[in-house]
Amino acid sequence: MALSNPIVDEQWKTWKLAYGKSYLSVEEDLVRREVWLENLEAIAAHNARENSTYEMAMNEFGDLTPAEFVQLYTDATMYEMANYTDEAFSDIELEELEEVNKVKHIPKVMDWRQMGYVRDVKNQGSCLSCYAFAAVGAVEGQLAKQKKQYVDLSTQNIIDCSSEFKNYGCNGGLPYRAFKYMKKYGIESDQSYPYQAKQNDQCSFSSAKSVVTIKGFQRCKNIDEKSLAALVAGVGPVSVLVYSSLNSWRFYKSGIFDDADCNNKRVDHAVVLIGYVNVPSSSYWIIKNSWGTSWGEKGYMRIIKGKNMCSINYCASFPKI
């Protein structure tokens, strides 16, 4: 990179200060600085491309190698889990859904943030709890839409308590399994059961503090994009699975994400699909992530429609309250 060492050193110090980074030894600091610099150079190389539809930027993940990031922030078992056949559960075809059938004319633009149905972006930290955030985000949307209740629900409740349904705390899970838990037991608010980014030894759920017990849920797999848009328009925010193990995703900052390497037909991360735009000049999905507001467009990503980008069509699920 065409920067003198003093300038790079100052950037490194500024980045560490911004994200509260410190290391146990001078040697580790040097190793992390080298990783950070390699990532910074890759970001600059991408942003220099004239034909790219999105920009990348340095963020809190900058001192991690690709392998370390994948291990800490993505769930390599999610694809296999999503293909697991539950004895008491089967997927439903979208054409069977009342929520899709009632949408006779799919709106060109849908963004549930504009209606106040999307709560603030959270940061899961290095706990593999994306499934809990994706599930809770969908339930929060339904509470706001149907009950006019605007409340942050407890992801920690799901992490600590849903192992009965084959979720694994900070080691991964699936949104629809979190829905199973909320159907049987309910869920507390984030205020009464706050997030800790770790799995506690015991579940501390109190039914007396439960905000909502959902009535049911649906899961749909391998969806065509027109039907997925109808689902978002008819239902509200829904949980979807995506592939996120690329540097382009890790350092996404703004624009419409379109990376040919993100079409590998696997999934390793769960997010909330909160809307879309489908007009002649632009066509994209809007997703809410759980990596904090310094990632992406204040925690959100626009991802190109029409290509099943990052396997976004693979598996959608949503609650019924």
N, C-alpha and C positions, 0 to 999 in steps of 0.2 A: 504494500500500500504506500502511496506517495506522501507519507507523513514522516517527519523526523521523530526520533525516539522521545524527546521531551514532550511533543504534542500528544503522541500516543500514550505516554505515561500519565499525562494530565487527564486525557479522556478516560483512561482506566480508573484513575482515582475518582473522577466525577461519577462514573458508572457505579462503582462500589458504594459510594456514598448514597447515591439515589436509591439503590435497592438494598441497602443495609448488609452488604457483603463483607465478610471478614474471614480470614483463613488461619489455620493453626500454626503455620510456619511460613518462612520466607520462600522455601522451596515450593510449597503448595501454591502460594501466591503467584510465583513465576509460571508454574504449570497452567494455572487457571487464566493467567494473562495471555498465554500463548493460544489457548483454546478460544478465548474471547476475541483475540485478534484475528484468528482464522475465520470465525463467524462474522466478524465485522467486514472482512474482505469479501466474503461470499455475499453478504447483504449489498455491499457497494457494487459488486459485479452484476448482481441481478438488477439493481435499480438503474444501471447504465444501459440496459437493453431498451431499445426504442419501441419494440412491439409488445412489451409487457402490459397487462391490464391492471396490475396491482403493484403496490410498493411494499417492501420489507423494511424493518427497522430493528435496531438493537432493543432488547427488553431484558426482563429479569432472568431469562433462560440463557443468556449469552455466555456464561462460563461453563456450560455443559457441552460435552461431545454429543453427536447425534445418538450414539448408543446409550449414553447416560440419560438423555432426555426421553428416549423411548421407554427405558426401564422405569423412570420416575413418574412419567405423566401420561403414558398410554397403556392400554390393557390388551396385551397380545392374545389373551384367551377369549376376548369378547366374541370373535367370529364363531369359534367353536361353541361357546355358550349359547349364542343366538340361534344356532342350528340344532341345539338339543331339543328333543321331542318330549314335552311334558305329557304325562299320561292324562292329566285332567285339563288340558288346554290345547286349543288348536287355533291357528290363524284364521282370520275371516277375510273374505274377498271384499275389496273396496266397493264393488257394485252392490253388495248386500247392505251397506251402511246407510242408514237414514240420513246421517250427517252429510254424506256425499250426495245422495240422491236429491236432497232438498235444495242443493245449489244449482239452480237452472242456468244461471249465467255467472261464470267465474269472473270475479272482479279483476281488472287489469293490475291493480295495486292493492296490496293488503299488508298492513303493518300494525300489529296489535299493540305496539308501544303507544301509538297515537290515541288509543282508547284507554290507556292506563292499565292494561291487563298484564303488563310485564314488569316484574319487580327488578330491583337494582342488580347489576352484575356482581357476582361473588368470586372469591378466589379459593379453589379447592386445595391449594398448596401441593405438597408431594404425597398426598393421600389419593389413591386411585378411586375417588368417590364421584366421578363425573356422572355415573348412572343415577346417583341420588339427586344431584343437582338438576339433571335433565328431567327426572320424574317429578320432583318437587316444583320445577318451573311450569310444567304442564298443569299440575293441580292448582297452583297459584292462579294461572290463567283462567281456569274454570271457576274458581271461587270468585274472582273479580267479575267475570262475565255473567255468571248465573246468579250469584248471591250478593253481588256488590260488596264483597268482603275483600279488603286490600291488606294482605298480611304476608310476611315472609315466613315460610314454613321451615321446619327443622330438618336439614340434611343429616345432622348428627344423629337424630332419632333413627333414621334409616340405616346409617352406618352401624350403629350399636345394636340394632334390634332385628334386622331382617334376615339373619342367617338361616332361619327356618325355611326361607324361600330361595335358598341357594345363592344369596348375595354374600360377599366375603369382606365386608367392612372396608378397610383401606387397601384391599387387594383385588378390587373389581366387583362387578355385578352387572345387572341389566335393569333398565327402567321399569319394564313390565313386572319384574319380580318385586320391585319397590311398590308398584301399584297393588300387587297381591297383599303385601304387608298392610298397606293403608286401607284396603278393603276389609281385612279381618280385625285390625286393631285401631285404626285412625292414625293421626299424626299431630304432634305438638307444634307450636310456633317456634321460630328461631329464637325469639326472646326468652321463652321458658326452657328451651333445650338448645343452647347455643353451640355453634360450630367450633370444634377443637382441632380439626385436621389430623385426627388419630382415632383409632378404635378403642373404646374403653372396655374394661373387662366385663362390665355388667351393663345391661340395658336399663335405663332410668326412666323409661316411658311411664307416664301417668295418664290413665284414661280420663281422669277428671280435668286434665289440661288439654285434651285433644281438641283441635280446631275443627276437623272434619274427618269423617269416615266415608270413603268413596263407595259408591254403589257397585262399581265394576270398572272394566277397562277393555280395550280392544287392541290387538296388534295386527298389523298388516305388513306383509313382506313382498319385496320385488314389485314396487309400485311404479306405474307409469307417471310421468311428471304432471300431466294434466289432472289425474286423479289426486295426486299429492297436493296440488294447489287447491283443488276443491275441498280436500280434507282440512287444510289450514283455514280456508275461508269459512267452511261450515262449522268447524269445531273450535278453532282458536289455536293457541300455541300447542305443539305436539312434540314428543320426544323422538329424536332420530339418532341413528348410529352412523358414524362417518370414519374415514381413515385420516389420521392426523400425524403420522410419523415422519413427515417430511420437513426439511428445513424451511421450505416455503410456507408451510402452515405455522411452524413454530415462531417464525419471525414476521408473519403477516402483519401489516400495519394499516393499509387502506386500499381502496379500489375493489374491483370485481375479481375474485380469486379464480384463476384458470390455469391449472398446471397439469399437463398431460401425464406426468408421473403419478398423479393422484387418482388414477383409474385402474386400480389393481384388484378390484372386486373383493376387498377385505375391509373389515371395520375394526377399530380399536379405541373408539372414543364416543361418548354420548353427549349430545347438545340439545338445545331447544330450538325448534324451527318456529320462528315467530312471524314470518311474513314472506313476501316476495314482490317483485316488480316484473311485469311482462308487457312492455311497450316496445314499439318498433326500434327505438334508439337504445334500449337496454333491457336485459332479461336476467334476473338473478334471484336467488333465495337470500333471506336474512336469517342468520342464526345467532343465538345467544350462547356464548361459551362460559366456562367457569374457571378462567385463568386470570381473572382480575381485569381492571380497566386499563392497565398499561399495555395489554395485548390488543391488537386489532383496532377497530374503530370504537374505542372506549368499551372494549369487551365483546363487540359484535363483529361479524364477518358477513360480507356480501360474496356469494359464491355463484358462479355462472349456472344458469338453468339450461336444460336441454341436452346435457352430456352425462347425466348421472355422476357428476363430479364428486370424487371422494366417496363414492357409493352411497350418496345421500338418499337414494330411492330404496335402499336395501331393506330397512325395517323401521316402520313408524309405529308408535304406540301412544295411546292417550287415555285418560281416566274419564269416568262418568260419575258425576256427583248429583 
